[in-house]
Amino acid sequence: MSKPVPERYRHLRTFAFGDNSALADQLVELVIKGIKTATCSTEDEPNTSTPGERWVVLDGRAEPRCVIETIDVTYRRFNEVDAAFAHEEGEGDRSLAFWRRAHQEYFGRLGRYSDDMMLMCERFRLVEVLGDDQLDR
């Protein structure tokens, strides 16, 4: 990381969305714009969260871009994810059909996809966007 995490957030865990730098950049921008307010991962993902927990979100170059706070975590099967959650994930046209295609591809790349796989579905809020002028030096 060339930009340090601000002092007030150095105790938080960090992560990047997705499985490649381009996807990480795309998704963190959606969070910063207020479009993406939810995410999901496999139930055994090491970055499981609990309500009230805050995270520093990194971009594709591992630079800190924003801080989010988990609001809600539920577990449901892939084929049980509804249109409301897909909309909150904020990707593509925000439809359930787009969500299913994109996530089948994503989990397929990870070798983990199945229609009834269990997912951790997380809703979050944006706490702060981190920019050059806001970093503690």
Secondary structure as the mmCIF struct_conf table of DSSP 4:
data_model
#
loop_
_struct_conf.conf_type_id
_struct_conf.id
_struct_conf.beg_label_comp_id
_struct_conf.beg_label_asym_id
_struct_conf.beg_label_seq_id
_struct_conf.end_label_comp_id
_struct_conf.end_label_asym_id
_struct_conf.end_label_seq_id
BEND BEND1 LYS A 3 LYS A 3
HELX_LH_PP_P HELX_LH_PP_P1 PRO A 4 PRO A 6
HELX_RH_3T_P HELX_RH_3T_P1 GLU A 7 TYR A 9
TURN_TY1_P TURN_TY1_P1 ARG A 10 HIS A 11
BEND BEND2 LEU A 12 LEU A 12
STRN STRN1 ARG A 13 PHE A 15
BEND BEND3 PHE A 17 ASN A 20
HELX_RH_AL_P HELX_RH_AL_P1 SER A 21 ILE A 32
TURN_TY1_P TURN_TY1_P2 LYS A 33 GLY A 34
STRN STRN2 ALA A 38 THR A 42
TURN_TY1_P TURN_TY1_P3 GLU A 43 ASP A 44
TURN_TY1_P TURN_TY1_P4 PRO A 46 ASN A 47
TURN_TY1_P TURN_TY1_P5 PRO A 51 GLY A 52
STRN STRN3 ARG A 54 LEU A 58
TURN_TY1_P TURN_TY1_P6 GLY A 60 ARG A 61
BEND BEND4 ALA A 62 ALA A 62
STRN STRN4 PRO A 64 ARG A 77
HELX_RH_3T_P HELX_RH_3T_P2 PHE A 78 GLU A 80
HELX_RH_AL_P HELX_RH_AL_P2 ALA A 83 GLU A 89
TURN_TY1_P TURN_TY1_P7 GLY A 90 GLY A 90
TURN_TY1_P TURN_TY1_P8 GLY A 92 ASP A 93
HELX_RH_AL_P HELX_RH_AL_P3 LEU A 96 ARG A 109
TURN_TY1_P TURN_TY1_P9 LEU A 110 GLY A 111
TURN_TY1_P TURN_TY1_P10 ASP A 115 ASP A 116
STRN STRN5 MET A 118 VAL A 129
HELX_RH_3T_P HELX_RH_3T_P3 ASP A 132 GLN A 134
#
